Amino acid sequence: MRVVALLLCVGALGCLAMAMARHQQTVFGRAFSIVASRRLRGAGWSGLLIALWLSVADQGWALGLVAYSGITSVAAGIVYGALVVCERRLARR
């Protein structure tokens, strides 16, 4: 269950990052429409809530919240690292 929650969090945080105009410009070279950005935000928050539900359902409220906190921290590090690598690769071009 933790792996599924981690994958959900990585995807959700990736959606939240891509909802920001700065990251859209960096990765895709253009900004998305407002509707697309809102959908990405909605998908991101939904993914985080589903991952929270999975963690709590698997381990209960006490340990589930602690596990969720750790999972979101790891996922945020993965997404941040991916954005840094992407920006550096695009800067070389």
C-alpha positions in Angstrom: 0.0 0.0 0.0 2.9 2.4 0.7 4.2 2.0 -2.8 0.8 2.9 -4.3 0.5 5.9 -1.9 4.0 7.0 -2.9 3.2 6.7 -6.6 0.0 8.6 -6.1 1.8 11.4 -4.2 4.5 11.7 -6.9 1.9 12.0 -9.5 -0.2 14.4 -7.5 2.7 16.7 -6.6 3.8 16.5 -10.2 0.3 17.8 -11.2 0.5 20.5 -8.6 3.9 21.6 -9.9 2.7 21.6 -13.5 -0.2 23.7 -12.5 2.3 26.6 -11.9 3.0 28.8 -14.8 6.7 28.9 -14.0 7.1 25.2 -14.3 4.9 25.1 -17.4 7.2 27.6 -19.0 10.3 25.7 -18.0 9.2 22.2 -19.0 7.0 23.0 -22.0 8.1 26.4 -23.1 4.6 27.9 -22.8 1.9 28.4 -20.2 -1.2 26.4 -20.1 -4.7 27.8 -20.2 -6.4 28.6 -16.9 -8.8 25.7 -17.2 -5.9 23.2 -17.7 -4.1 24.7 -14.7 -7.2 24.3 -12.6 -7.7 20.7 -13.7 -4.1 19.9 -12.8 -4.6 21.5 -9.4 -7.8 19.5 -8.9 -6.0 16.2 -9.9 -3.1 17.0 -7.6 -5.2 17.6 -4.6 -7.4 14.6 -5.3 -4.3 12.4 -5.6 -3.0 13.6 -2.3 -6.4 13.0 -0.6 -6.6 9.5 -2.1 -3.1 8.7 -0.9 -4.0 10.0 2.6 -7.1 7.8 2.6 -5.0 4.7 1.6 -2.4 5.4 4.3 -5.0 5.8 7.0 -7.0 2.8 5.8 -3.9 0.6 5.9 -2.4 1.7 9.2 -5.0 3.6 11.2 -5.0 7.3 12.0 -2.0 7.4 14.3 0.6 5.6 12.1 -1.2 6.4 8.8 -0.7 10.1 9.2 2.9 9.6 10.1 3.5 7.4 7.1 1.6 9.8 4.9 3.9 12.6 6.1 7.0 10.6 5.2 5.6 9.5 1.9 4.7 13.1 0.9 8.2 14.3 1.9 9.9 11.6 -0.3 7.5 12.3 -3.2 8.2 16.1 -2.9 11.9 15.4 -3.1 11.5 13.2 -6.2 9.4 15.8 -7.9 11.7 18.6 -7.0 14.7 16.6 -8.2 13.0 15.9 -11.5 12.2 19.6 -12.0 15.9 20.5 -11.3 17.1 17.9 -13.8 14.6 18.9 -16.4 15.6 22.6 -16.0 19.3 21.8 -16.3 18.9 19.7 -19.4 16.8 22.3 -21.1 19.3 25.0 -20.2 22.0 23.1 -22.1 20.0 23.3 -25.4 
